[in-house]
Amino acid sequence: MVFVFHSQISVMLQRLINYLKGTRVELSYVNWPTKKQTRNYTLLVVGISLLVAAFLGFFDRLFTFLLQTFIL
């Protein structure tokens, strides 16, 4: 019984090791962005997020004002 349990752990450990080795090989194929690209894309995402927030905030204020003025 102990041997079977030990054997199962050994098989699971070997599978984990094989998975990690395969993952490392696959990551070597990735074309990673440069620092400049990462910075530019980050600034682009932050900028677009701020614009969308301002756009939605504007319409939220507008509809709140219209509802309070004409309906409530």
Secondary structure, 3 states (H helix, E strand, C coil): CHHHHHHHHHHHHHHHHHHHHHHHHHHHCCCCCCHHHHHHHHHHHHHHHHHHHHHHHHHHHHHHHHHHHHHC
